[in-house]
Each structure stands twice: as C-alpha cells, then as structure tokens.
C-alpha cells in the first residue's frame, strides 16, 4: 500500500491532509452520513460542553430523555425503549445481555456478519478468521448462511431453548452483501413462528445509509431489537444504542443497572443524538442520501461496467450510500484503493472481505466532489487493468519458462 498522508482537518465531504491535499471522504465506515463537523451538531455539542459534558450518574438529566424520544421517533411502533452506549460493539453486548434476560439460551447469526470485536460480539461474527484468535468464545452460538431462509429455519427448529437471531439488513464488512428482497421479512416470520427474538444490527446501515431511515424499512420489518451506532453521533461524537419493544425491554426497566455503563447516555452524546436527528429531519438527509447514492451508483456503473464484463472486476453492488467493488483477489483491491487515494478519494476496506473496497460517502457531495470521484474511479479502474495485464504477462512468462525446462 502507498504511504498514507496524515489527516489535519475535515469538513463536510472533505479531508485536508498535512501535506496540503484536499480529499473526498468516501471512507469512515459509514460514520459521516452528515459529513464531518456538521455546524448544527458541532454547535449543540460545543454549547453542552460548557454546561454538563459528563453527568454524575446519580441524578437524571433532560438531554437523555430527549435523545431517547428523538431516536425512538424514527422507528416504527412498538420500538420505543432505548438504552444508550458508546460503541457499536458495546451496543451489541447490550442486545446480547437483553436477549439473555429474555431467556434466550441460543444465539443464531450469519456467515459474513460483523458485529464488533468484544468477546460477545466476536462470538456471533460470521467470519472464522476474525473469531479464531480469540476462541473459545461463547457457547450456544450457531452460524448459518446469510440470505438462506431454509438454513435459518433449520437452526431455529434444531435445538432446545429459546433462540435469538442477530443479522444485518446489508452486510457491510463482508463486502456489501445485499440479500434478496423479502429476506428480512421472511426471517422475522420464521422468528415469530419459533418464538425467537430478532435483533437487527443497524450500526452501519441505519440513519440514512441505505437511503432509508433504517434498513428494516426495505422489507417493512419490525424486529424485537434494533442496534444503532456510527452515524448516531452526527460524526462528532461516538454514541450507540439499542431500541426495543416494551415487552422485550422489560428486564432493563425492572433493573436499569443491567443496562448501565459509565458513559451510557452521557449528556454530551445525548445532545449529539438529538441534534443529529433534528438536523436529518430539517435537511431531509434521507432523501438527499437517495439522490447521492444514485449518483455514486451511476459513476460506478460508468467506470466499471466494461471491467466487470471482462473479469477485471468481479462485481459492483450497493444500496443508498453503501457501495462495494469486489475484485478477483486482494492485491487488485489494494491497487484500486491506492489509485483512488492517488485520485484524491478516500475509501474503506472490508475487514471480512479482503477482495472488496467500500465507498461510504456522506449524504451531500457537491459538484466538485462528484467530479473528483468520477475521475478517480476512472483512474482506479485503469490502474487495476494495468495491474491485471502485468500479472497476466508474468504468469505467461512463468509458464513459458516452466515448459522450456521440462524434459
């Protein structure tokens, strides 16, 4: 990989580096739906830091209840009960604890699924190489094929005790794996039939990333628990949460200490949540995400169609502001990512797929950013073509050499 420049500052879709470059940020793993340092979120957080950044943890504060109401208002009934955390993995751990308190002794997750790097989250991660260094992990976990309702149904029926199913509407870290329409609805139906709880991990896909407020809207699904994070703090502060139905949330209501941590619902983070959601509503960010996502999809199609047809690129796929470009092998993905950076565009790798490069832009890309992205994609595809041609020539020479020395 090329030597990486050092970030110095950022605003909106732009990153400024220490060596004076100005880059379009299509990275950040989905955190910056509103872009960097959105003025409304920064103003809210700046005002709060002068008053009460961290609470006593003994007395309540109004910002916590306001943030809960704001977050719950973006989700369908009966998802109304909120518990805050800081990181996505911490929110996943909250969800796992809550399903345990609901007497779920089995956990079912999916191949390719990514839910964080704490031990509970690692236990349900669907990529063996991410789990293996930390084993033994939690017992009672079964991992089934993603986008395979029959496999899920067999797992639900295959063991004693109540189960909880944890899955993503689109698998981001697996390389932007998009299930068939209706998969999430069918999963919810099978969970209901088996009295299993359904937990939908929307840490990356929620809050406009897929061109909807939440990925569950694509199938019209209301799960038992939704997990949120990344963009929830407006790209200014780390905040995460779970949102659950009252029935499922009841154990946390009976003993709130079970959901508590030192920084859960901290005033500064709560203000960021409220400002983020208010800003998204006021600026119609979800609708903007749909338009920007369509623009990015169009640029990708124009730059990559011929390369997909000749096999230089294996696949291009995406929804909303989450796009993946998959290559036949990891080195080609590295060449593509390096060439994008050379063309002034930052992208993201996929930790569960070394062959896929992700583009996760903010909802708002101005004309200049779109033009730079367009040119950078063309440049990156050409770089991969040149790399593939060199690789083919080396292989051909190696084959000729082997044939020449054969007796």
C-alpha positions as a Markdown table, in Angstrom:
| # | Residue | x | y | z |
|---|---|---|---|---|
| 1 | Unk | 0.0 | 0.0 | 0.0 |
| 2 | Unk | 1.2 | 3.5 | -0.7 |
| 3 | Unk | 2.3 | 5.7 | 2.2 |
| 4 | Unk | -0.8 | 7.3 | 3.7 |
| 5 | Unk | -1.0 | 11.1 | 4.2 |
| 6 | Unk | -1.8 | 12.4 | 7.7 |
| 7 | Unk | -5.2 | 14.0 | 8.2 |
| 8 | Unk | -5.2 | 17.5 | 9.5 |
| 9 | Unk | -8.8 | 18.7 | 9.4 |
| 10 | Unk | -12.1 | 17.9 | 7.8 |
| 11 | Unk | -15.5 | 19.5 | 6.9 |
| 12 | Unk | -18.4 | 18.1 | 5.0 |
| 13 | Unk | -17.2 | 15.6 | 2.5 |
| 14 | Unk | -13.6 | 16.9 | 2.5 |
| 15 | Unk | -10.5 | 15.9 | 4.4 |
| 16 | Unk | -7.4 | 18.2 | 4.5 |
| 17 | Unk | -4.0 | 16.5 | 4.9 |
| 18 | Unk | -0.8 | 17.7 | 6.5 |
| 19 | Unk | 0.9 | 17.8 | 3.1 |
| 20 | Unk | -1.7 | 20.2 | 1.7 |
| 21 | Unk | -4.0 | 17.8 | -0.2 |
| 22 | Unk | -7.8 | 18.0 | -0.2 |
| 23 | Unk | -9.5 | 14.6 | -0.5 |
| 24 | Unk | -13.1 | 13.5 | -0.9 |
| 25 | Unk | -14.0 | 11.3 | 2.1 |
| 26 | Unk | -15.9 | 8.1 | 1.0 |
| 27 | Unk | -14.5 | 6.2 | 3.9 |
| 28 | Unk | -15.0 | 6.4 | 7.7 |
| 29 | Unk | -17.0 | 3.2 | 7.7 |
| 30 | Unk | -20.4 | 4.9 | 7.5 |
| 31 | Unk | -20.0 | 7.3 | 10.4 |
| 32 | Unk | -20.2 | 10.5 | 8.4 |
| 33 | Unk | -23.6 | 10.5 | 6.9 |
| 34 | Unk | -24.0 | 14.2 | 7.7 |
| 35 | Unk | -20.4 | 14.8 | 6.7 |
| 36 | Unk | -17.6 | 16.0 | 9.0 |
| 37 | Unk | -18.3 | 18.7 | 11.6 |
| 38 | Unk | -21.8 | 19.5 | 10.6 |
| 39 | Unk | -22.4 | 23.0 | 12.0 |
| 40 | Unk | -25.6 | 22.2 | 13.8 |
| 41 | Unk | -24.2 | 19.2 | 15.6 |
| 42 | Unk | -20.9 | 21.0 | 16.4 |
| 43 | Unk | -22.9 | 24.0 | 17.8 |
| 44 | Unk | -25.1 | 21.8 | 20.0 |
| 45 | Unk | -22.1 | 19.8 | 21.4 |
| 46 | Unk | -20.0 | 23.0 | 21.9 |
| 47 | Unk | -22.8 | 24.6 | 23.9 |
| 48 | Unk | -23.2 | 21.5 | 26.0 |
| 49 | Unk | -19.6 | 21.1 | 26.8 |
| 50 | Unk | -19.7 | 24.4 | 28.6 |
| 51 | Unk | -22.5 | 23.2 | 30.8 |
| 52 | Unk | -22.6 | 19.5 | 31.5 |
| 53 | Unk | -20.4 | 17.2 | 29.3 |
| 54 | Unk | -20.4 | 14.2 | 31.7 |
| 55 | Unk | -23.2 | 13.6 | 34.3 |
| 56 | Unk | -23.0 | 12.4 | 37.9 |
| 57 | Unk | -24.6 | 9.1 | 37.0 |
| 58 | Unk | -26.7 | 9.6 | 40.1 |
| 59 | Unk | -29.0 | 12.4 | 39.0 |
| 60 | Unk | -31.0 | 12.3 | 35.8 |
| 61 | Unk | -30.6 | 14.9 | 33.0 |
| 62 | Unk | -33.1 | 16.1 | 30.5 |
| 63 | Unk | -30.9 | 15.5 | 27.5 |
| 64 | Unk | -31.0 | 11.7 | 28.0 |
| 65 | Unk | -34.8 | 11.5 | 27.8 |
| 66 | Unk | -34.9 | 13.9 | 24.9 |
| 67 | Unk | -32.4 | 11.8 | 22.9 |
| 68 | Unk | -34.3 | 8.6 | 23.7 |
| 69 | Unk | -37.6 | 10.2 | 22.4 |
| 70 | Unk | -35.9 | 11.5 | 19.3 |
| 71 | Unk | -34.3 | 8.2 | 18.4 |
| 72 | Unk | -37.4 | 6.2 | 19.1 |
| 73 | Unk | -39.5 | 8.5 | 16.9 |
| 74 | Unk | -37.5 | 7.5 | 13.9 |
| 75 | Unk | -38.5 | 3.8 | 14.3 |
| 76 | Unk | -41.9 | 2.0 | 13.9 |
| 77 | Unk | -44.1 | 1.1 | 16.8 |
| 78 | Unk | -43.6 | -0.7 | 19.2 |
| 79 | Unk | -39.9 | 0.1 | 19.1 |
| 80 | Unk | -39.9 | 2.7 | 21.8 |
| 81 | Unk | -37.5 | 1.7 | 24.6 |
| 82 | Unk | -33.9 | 3.0 | 24.4 |
| 83 | Unk | -30.6 | 2.2 | 26.1 |
| 84 | Unk | -27.5 | 4.1 | 25.2 |
| 85 | Unk | -23.9 | 3.0 | 24.9 |
| 86 | Unk | -20.8 | 4.4 | 23.2 |
| 87 | Unk | -19.5 | 2.0 | 20.6 |
| 88 | Unk | -21.3 | -0.3 | 18.2 |
| 89 | Unk | -19.8 | -3.4 | 19.9 |
| 90 | Unk | -20.9 | -2.2 | 23.3 |
| 91 | Unk | -24.5 | -1.8 | 21.9 |
| 92 | Unk | -24.3 | -5.3 | 20.5 |
| 93 | Unk | -23.3 | -6.5 | 24.0 |
| 94 | Unk | -26.3 | -4.7 | 25.4 |
| 95 | Unk | -28.5 | -6.5 | 23.0 |
| 96 | Unk | -26.9 | -9.9 | 23.9 |
| 97 | Unk | -27.5 | -9.3 | 27.6 |
| 98 | Unk | -31.0 | -8.3 | 27.0 |
| 99 | Unk | -31.9 | -11.4 | 25.0 |
| 100 | Unk | -30.3 | -13.5 | 27.7 |
| 101 | Unk | -32.6 | -11.8 | 30.3 |
| 102 | Unk | -35.5 | -12.8 | 28.0 |
| 103 | Unk | -34.4 | -16.4 | 28.4 |
| 104 | Unk | -32.8 | -16.8 | 25.0 |
| 105 | Unk | -30.2 | -19.5 | 25.6 |
| 106 | Unk | -29.2 | -19.9 | 21.9 |
| 107 | Unk | -27.8 | -17.3 | 19.5 |
| 108 | Unk | -28.0 | -17.6 | 15.8 |
| 109 | Unk | -26.0 | -15.3 | 13.4 |
| 110 | Unk | -25.0 | -15.4 | 9.8 |
| 111 | Unk | -21.9 | -16.1 | 7.8 |
| 112 | Unk | -20.2 | -12.9 | 6.9 |
| 113 | Unk | -21.9 | -11.0 | 9.6 |
| 114 | Unk | -19.8 | -8.5 | 11.6 |
| 115 | Unk | -21.0 | -7.2 | 15.0 |
| 116 | Unk | -17.8 | -5.9 | 16.7 |
| 117 | Unk | -14.7 | -7.0 | 18.4 |
| 118 | Unk | -15.6 | -7.5 | 22.1 |
| 119 | Unk | -15.8 | -11.2 | 23.0 |
| 120 | Unk | -19.6 | -11.5 | 22.9 |
| 121 | Unk | -19.7 | -9.7 | 19.5 |
| 122 | Unk | -16.8 | -11.8 | 18.2 |
| 123 | Unk | -18.8 | -14.9 | 19.2 |
| 124 | Unk | -21.5 | -14.1 | 16.7 |
| 125 | Unk | -19.2 | -12.7 | 14.0 |
| 126 | Unk | -19.7 | -14.8 | 10.9 |
| 127 | Unk | -16.0 | -14.8 | 9.7 |
| 128 | Unk | -13.9 | -17.6 | 11.0 |
| 129 | Unk | -10.5 | -15.8 | 10.7 |
| 130 | Unk | -11.9 | -13.0 | 12.9 |
| 131 | Unk | -13.1 | -15.4 | 15.6 |
| 132 | Unk | -10.4 | -17.9 | 15.7 |
| 133 | Unk | -7.6 | -16.0 | 17.5 |
| 134 | Unk | -9.9 | -15.5 | 20.5 |
| 135 | Unk | -11.5 | -18.9 | 20.9 |
| 136 | Unk | -13.0 | -20.3 | 23.0 |
| 137 | Unk | -15.8 | -17.8 | 22.8 |
| 138 | Unk | -19.5 | -18.0 | 23.9 |
| 139 | Unk | -21.2 | -21.4 | 23.8 |
| 140 | Unk | -24.7 | -21.8 | 22.3 |
| 141 | Unk | -23.9 | -19.9 | 19.1 |
| 142 | Unk | -24.8 | -21.3 | 15.6 |
| 143 | Unk | -23.8 | -19.5 | 12.4 |
| 144 | Unk | -25.9 | -20.1 | 9.4 |
| 145 | Unk | -25.7 | -19.0 | 5.7 |
| 146 | Unk | -26.8 | -15.4 | 5.1 |
| 147 | Unk | -29.8 | -14.9 | 2.8 |
| 148 | Unk | -30.8 | -18.5 | 3.3 |
| 149 | Unk | -34.2 | -18.8 | 5.0 |
| 150 | Unk | -34.2 | -22.6 | 4.9 |
| 151 | Unk | -30.9 | -22.7 | 6.8 |
| 152 | Unk | -32.3 | -20.2 | 9.4 |
| 153 | Unk | -35.4 | -22.2 | 9.8 |
| 154 | Unk | -33.4 | -25.4 | 10.4 |
| 155 | Unk | -31.3 | -23.7 | 13.0 |
| 156 | Unk | -34.4 | -22.3 | 14.8 |
| 157 | Unk | -36.0 | -25.7 | 14.9 |
| 158 | Unk | -32.8 | -27.6 | 15.7 |
| 159 | Unk | -32.2 | -27.1 | 19.3 |
| 160 | Unk | -33.8 | -26.8 | 22.8 |
| 161 | Unk | -34.4 | -23.5 | 24.4 |
| 162 | Unk | -35.4 | -20.1 | 23.0 |
| 163 | Unk | -33.2 | -18.5 | 20.3 |
| 164 | Unk | -32.3 | -15.0 | 19.3 |
| 165 | Unk | -31.3 | -14.3 | 15.7 |
| 166 | Unk | -28.9 | -11.5 | 15.0 |
| 167 | Unk | -28.4 | -10.2 | 11.5 |
| 168 | Unk | -27.8 | -7.2 | 9.3 |
| 169 | Unk | -30.0 | -5.8 | 6.6 |
| 170 | Unk | -26.9 | -5.5 | 4.4 |
| 171 | Unk | -23.6 | -7.0 | 5.4 |
| 172 | Unk | -21.1 | -4.1 | 5.2 |
| 173 | Unk | -17.9 | -5.6 | 6.5 |
| 174 | Unk | -18.5 | -8.8 | 4.4 |
| 175 | Unk | -18.2 | -6.6 | 1.3 |
| 176 | Unk | -21.7 | -5.0 | 0.9 |
| 177 | Unk | -23.6 | -8.3 | 0.6 |
| 178 | Unk | -27.3 | -7.4 | -0.2 |
| 179 | Unk | -29.9 | -10.1 | 0.5 |
| 180 | Unk | -32.7 | -10.9 | -1.8 |
| 181 | Unk | -35.8 | -8.7 | -1.3 |
| 182 | Unk | -38.0 | -10.2 | 1.3 |
| 183 | Unk | -35.2 | -12.0 | 3.2 |
| 184 | Unk | -35.5 | -9.9 | 6.3 |
| 185 | Unk | -39.3 | -10.2 | 6.3 |
| 186 | Unk | -39.0 | -14.0 | 5.9 |
| 187 | Unk | -36.5 | -14.1 | 8.8 |
| 188 | Unk | -38.9 | -12.1 | 11.0 |
| 189 | Unk | -41.7 | -14.5 | 10.1 |
| 190 | Unk | -39.7 | -17.6 | 11.0 |
| 191 | Unk | -38.5 | -16.0 | 14.3 |
| 192 | Unk | -42.2 | -15.3 | 15.2 |
| 193 | Unk | -43.1 | -18.9 | 14.4 |
| 194 | Unk | -40.4 | -20.2 | 16.7 |
| 195 | Unk | -40.9 | -17.6 | 19.4 |
| 196 | Unk | -37.3 | -16.4 | 18.8 |
| 197 | Unk | -36.3 | -12.8 | 19.2 |
| 198 | Unk | -35.0 | -10.9 | 16.1 |
| 199 | Unk | -32.1 | -8.5 | 16.6 |
| 200 | Unk | -31.2 | -6.3 | 13.6 |
| 201 | Unk | -27.8 | -4.8 | 13.7 |
| 202 | Unk | -28.2 | -1.4 | 12.0 |
| 203 | Unk | -24.9 | 0.1 | 13.4 |
| 204 | Unk | -23.7 | 0.7 | 9.8 |
| 205 | Unk | -26.9 | 0.6 | 7.8 |
| 206 | Unk | -29.1 | 2.8 | 9.9 |
| 207 | Unk | -29.8 | 6.6 | 9.8 |
| 208 | Unk | -30.0 | 7.0 | 6.1 |
| 209 | Unk | -27.0 | 4.9 | 4.9 |
| 210 | Unk | -29.2 | 2.7 | 2.7 |
| 211 | Unk | -31.4 | 5.5 | 1.5 |
| 212 | Unk | -34.0 | 4.9 | 4.3 |
| 213 | Unk | -34.0 | 5.9 | 7.9 |
| 214 | Unk | -33.4 | 2.3 | 8.7 |
| 215 | Unk | -32.6 | -0.8 | 6.6 |
| 216 | Unk | -35.6 | -2.7 | 8.1 |
| 217 | Unk | -37.8 | -0.4 | 6.0 |
| 218 | Unk | -36.8 | -2.1 | 2.9 |
| 219 | Unk | -38.8 | -5.2 | 3.9 |
| 220 | Unk | -41.2 | -3.4 | 6.2 |
| 221 | Unk | -39.9 | -5.4 | 9.2 |
| 222 | Unk | -40.3 | -4.5 | 12.9 |
| 223 | Unk | -37.8 | -6.6 | 14.9 |
| 224 | Unk | -37.6 | -7.0 | 18.6 |
| 225 | Unk | -34.4 | -5.0 | 19.0 |
| 226 | Unk | -32.6 | -2.6 | 16.6 |
| 227 | Unk | -28.9 | -1.8 | 17.3 |
| 228 | Unk | -27.7 | 1.7 | 16.2 |
| 229 | Unk | -24.4 | 3.5 | 16.2 |
| 230 | Unk | -21.8 | 5.1 | 13.9 |
| 231 | Unk | -23.8 | 8.0 | 12.4 |
| 232 | Unk | -25.9 | 8.3 | 15.6 |
| 233 | Unk | -23.5 | 10.9 | 17.0 |
| 234 | Unk | -23.5 | 13.0 | 13.8 |
| 235 | Unk | -19.9 | 12.3 | 13.0 |
| 236 | Unk | -18.9 | 14.4 | 16.0 |
| 237 | Unk | -19.1 | 12.0 | 19.0 |
| 238 | Unk | -19.2 | 8.2 | 19.4 |
| 239 | Unk | -22.7 | 7.2 | 20.5 |
| 240 | Unk | -24.6 | 3.9 | 20.1 |
| 241 | Unk | -27.9 | 2.5 | 21.3 |
| 242 | Unk | -30.4 | -0.3 | 21.3 |
| 243 | Unk | -34.1 | 0.3 | 20.7 |
| 244 | Unk | -36.5 | -2.4 | 21.8 |
| 245 | Unk | -40.2 | -3.2 | 22.3 |
| 246 | Unk | -41.5 | -2.6 | 25.8 |
| 247 | Unk | -42.1 | -6.3 | 26.3 |
| 248 | Unk | -38.5 | -7.3 | 25.4 |
| 249 | Unk | -37.0 | -4.3 | 27.2 |
| 250 | Unk | -38.9 | -5.1 | 30.5 |
| 251 | Unk | -35.8 | -6.7 | 32.3 |
| 252 | Unk | -33.9 | -3.4 | 31.8 |
| 253 | Unk | -36.9 | -1.4 | 33.1 |
| 254 | Unk | -37.1 | -3.6 | 36.2 |
| 255 | Unk | -33.4 | -3.2 | 36.9 |
| 256 | Unk | -31.9 | -0.2 | 35.0 |
| 257 | Unk | -28.5 | -1.1 | 36.4 |
| 258 | Unk | -28.3 | -4.0 | 34.0 |
| 259 | Unk | -28.2 | -1.6 | 31.1 |
| 260 | Unk | -25.9 | 1.0 | 32.7 |
| 261 | Unk | -22.3 | 1.9 | 32.0 |
| 262 | Unk | -20.2 | 4.9 | 33.0 |
| 263 | Unk | -20.8 | 6.8 | 29.7 |
| 264 | Unk | -24.2 | 5.4 | 28.7 |
| 265 | Unk | -26.5 | 8.4 | 27.9 |
| 266 | Unk | -23.7 | 10.9 | 28.8 |
| 267 | Unk | -25.0 | 14.5 | 28.3 |
| 268 | Unk | -22.6 | 15.4 | 25.5 |
| 269 | Unk | -23.5 | 12.3 | 23.5 |
| 270 | Unk | -27.2 | 12.7 | 24.1 |
| 271 | Unk | -27.1 | 16.2 | 22.8 |
| 272 | Unk | -25.3 | 15.0 | 19.7 |
| 273 | Unk | -28.0 | 12.4 | 19.1 |
| 274 | Unk | -30.8 | 14.9 | 19.4 |
| 275 | Unk | -29.0 | 17.4 | 17.1 |
| 276 | Unk | -28.2 | 14.7 | 14.6 |
| 277 | Unk | -31.8 | 13.5 | 14.2 |
| 278 | Unk | -33.2 | 17.1 | 14.2 |
| 279 | Unk | -30.7 | 18.0 | 11.5 |
| 280 | Unk | -31.5 | 15.0 | 9.4 |
| 281 | Unk | -35.2 | 15.8 | 9.6 |
| 282 | Unk | -34.7 | 19.5 | 8.9 |
| 283 | Unk | -32.4 | 19.0 | 5.9 |
| 284 | Unk | -34.2 | 15.9 | 4.6 |
| 285 | Unk | -30.9 | 13.9 | 4.7 |
| 286 | Unk | -32.5 | 10.6 | 3.9 |
| 287 | Unk | -33.9 | 11.9 | 0.6 |
| 288 | Unk | -30.5 | 13.5 | -0.1 |
| 289 | Unk | -28.9 | 10.2 | 0.6 |
| 290 | Unk | -31.1 | 8.5 | -2.0 |
| 291 | Unk | -30.1 | 11.1 | -4.6 |
| 292 | Unk | -26.4 | 11.0 | -3.8 |
| 293 | Unk | -26.5 | 7.2 | -3.7 |
| 294 | Unk | -28.0 | 7.1 | -7.2 |
| 295 | Unk | -25.3 | 9.5 | -8.4 |
| 296 | Unk | -22.5 | 7.3 | -6.9 |
| 297 | Unk | -24.1 | 4.2 | -8.4 |
| 298 | Unk | -24.2 | 5.9 | -11.8 |
| 299 | Unk | -20.5 | 6.9 | -11.6 |
| 300 | Unk | -19.5 | 3.3 | -10.5 |
| 301 | Unk | -21.5 | 1.8 | -13.4 |
| 302 | Unk | -19.9 | 4.0 | -16.0 |
| 303 | Unk | -16.4 | 3.4 | -14.7 |
| 304 | Unk | -16.6 | -0.3 | -14.1 |
| 305 | Unk | -19.1 | -1.9 | -16.5 |
| 306 | Unk | -16.5 | -2.9 | -19.1 |
| 307 | Unk | -14.2 | -4.2 | -16.4 |
| 308 | Unk | -16.9 | -6.3 | -14.9 |
| 309 | Unk | -17.7 | -7.8 | -18.3 |
| 310 | Unk | -14.1 | -8.8 | -18.9 |
| 311 | Unk | -13.5 | -10.1 | -15.4 |
| 312 | Unk | -11.1 | -7.4 | -14.2 |
| 313 | Unk | -13.7 | -6.6 | -11.5 |
| 314 | Unk | -15.8 | -9.4 | -10.1 |
| 315 | Unk | -18.9 | -7.4 | -9.0 |
| 316 | Unk | -20.2 | -3.9 | -8.1 |
| 317 | Unk | -23.1 | -3.6 | -5.8 |
| 318 | Unk | -24.7 | -1.2 | -3.4 |
| 319 | Unk | -27.7 | 0.5 | -1.8 |
| 320 | Unk | -28.0 | 4.1 | -0.9 |
| 321 | Unk | -24.7 | 5.4 | 0.4 |
| 322 | Unk | -23.1 | 1.9 | 0.8 |
| 323 | Unk | -21.3 | 0.5 | -2.2 |
| 324 | Unk | -18.8 | -2.3 | -2.7 |
| 325 | Unk | -16.4 | -3.1 | -5.6 |
| 326 | Unk | -15.2 | -6.7 | -5.5 |
| 327 | Unk | -12.1 | -8.0 | -7.2 |
| 328 | Unk | -10.8 | -11.5 | -8.0 |
| 329 | Unk | -8.0 | -11.3 | -5.5 |
| 330 | Unk | -6.9 | -9.0 | -2.6 |
| 331 | Unk | -4.0 | -7.3 | -4.4 |
| 332 | Unk | -6.3 | -5.9 | -7.1 |
| 333 | Unk | -8.4 | -4.4 | -4.4 |
| 334 | Unk | -5.3 | -2.8 | -2.9 |
| 335 | Unk | -4.3 | -1.4 | -6.3 |
| 336 | Unk | -7.8 | 0.1 | -6.7 |
| 337 | Unk | -7.8 | 1.7 | -3.2 |
| 338 | Unk | -4.3 | 3.1 | -3.7 |
| 339 | Unk | -5.4 | 4.6 | -7.1 |
| 340 | Unk | -8.5 | 6.1 | -5.6 |
| 341 | Unk | -6.3 | 7.8 | -3.0 |
| 342 | Unk | -3.9 | 9.0 | -5.7 |
| 343 | Unk | -7.0 | 10.5 | -7.3 |
| 344 | Unk | -8.0 | 12.3 | -4.1 |
| 345 | Unk | -10.7 | 9.9 | -2.9 |
| 346 | Unk | -10.6 | 8.0 | 0.5 |
| 347 | Unk | -12.4 | 4.6 | 0.6 |
| 348 | Unk | -12.7 | 1.8 | 3.2 |
| 349 | Unk | -11.6 | -1.8 | 3.1 |
| 350 | Unk | -13.9 | -4.6 | 4.3 |
| 351 | Unk | -12.5 | -6.4 | 7.3 |
| 352 | Unk | -14.4 | -9.6 | 6.5 |
| 353 | Unk | -13.6 | -9.5 | 2.7 |
| 354 | Unk | -10.1 | -8.7 | 1.6 |
| 355 | Unk | -11.2 | -8.5 | -2.0 |
| 356 | Unk | -13.8 | -5.8 | -1.6 |
| 357 | Unk | -13.3 | -2.0 | -1.4 |
| 358 | Unk | -16.2 | 0.1 | 0.0 |
| 359 | Unk | -17.4 | 3.6 | -0.7 |
| 360 | Unk | -19.4 | 5.1 | 2.1 |
| 361 | Unk | -19.8 | 8.8 | 1.2 |
| 362 | Unk | -21.7 | 11.4 | 3.1 |
| 363 | Unk | -25.2 | 12.2 | 2.0 |
| 364 | Unk | -24.1 | 15.5 | 0.5 |
| 365 | Unk | -21.5 | 15.6 | -2.3 |
| 366 | Unk | -21.1 | 18.9 | -4.1 |
| 367 | Unk | -20.4 | 19.1 | -7.8 |
| 368 | Unk | -16.7 | 19.4 | -7.3 |
| 369 | Unk | -16.6 | 16.2 | -5.1 |
| 370 | Unk | -18.7 | 14.3 | -7.7 |
| 371 | Unk | -16.3 | 15.4 | -10.4 |
| 372 | Unk | -13.3 | 14.3 | -8.4 |
| 373 | Unk | -14.9 | 10.9 | -7.6 |
| 374 | Unk | -15.8 | 10.4 | -11.2 |
| 375 | Unk | -12.2 | 11.0 | -12.4 |
| 376 | Unk | -10.7 | 9.0 | -9.6 |
| 377 | Unk | -12.9 | 5.9 | -10.3 |
| 378 | Unk | -11.9 | 6.0 | -14.0 |
| 379 | Unk | -8.2 | 6.3 | -12.9 |
| 380 | Unk | -8.6 | 3.4 | -10.4 |
| 381 | Unk | -10.2 | 1.1 | -12.9 |
| 382 | Unk | -7.4 | 1.8 | -15.4 |
| 383 | Unk | -4.8 | 1.1 | -12.7 |
| 384 | Unk | -6.4 | -2.3 | -12.0 |
| 385 | Unk | -6.5 | -3.1 | -15.7 |
| 386 | Unk | -2.8 | -2.3 | -16.0 |
| 387 | Unk | -2.0 | -4.3 | -12.9 |
| 388 | Unk | -4.0 | -7.3 | -14.3 |
| 389 | Unk | -2.2 | -7.0 | -17.6 |
| 390 | Unk | 1.2 | -7.1 | -15.9 |
| 391 | Unk | 0.1 | -10.0 | -13.8 |
| 392 | Unk | -1.0 | -11.9 | -16.9 |
| 393 | Unk | 2.3 | -11.3 | -18.6 |
| 394 | Unk | 4.3 | -12.5 | -15.6 |
| 395 | Unk | 2.2 | -15.7 | -15.5 |
| 396 | Unk | 2.7 | -16.2 | -19.2 |
| 397 | Unk | 6.5 | -15.8 | -18.9 |
| 398 | Unk | 6.5 | -18.2 | -15.9 |
| 399 | Unk | 4.5 | -20.8 | -17.9 |
| 400 | Unk | 6.8 | -20.5 | -20.9 |
| 401 | Unk | 9.9 | -20.9 | -18.6 |
| 402 | Unk | 8.5 | -24.0 | -17.0 |
| 403 | Unk | 7.7 | -25.5 | -20.3 |
| 404 | Unk | 11.2 | -24.8 | -21.6 |
| 405 | Unk | 12.9 | -26.6 | -18.8 |
| 406 | Unk | 10.6 | -29.6 | -18.8 |
| 407 | Unk | 12.4 | -32.7 | -20.1 |
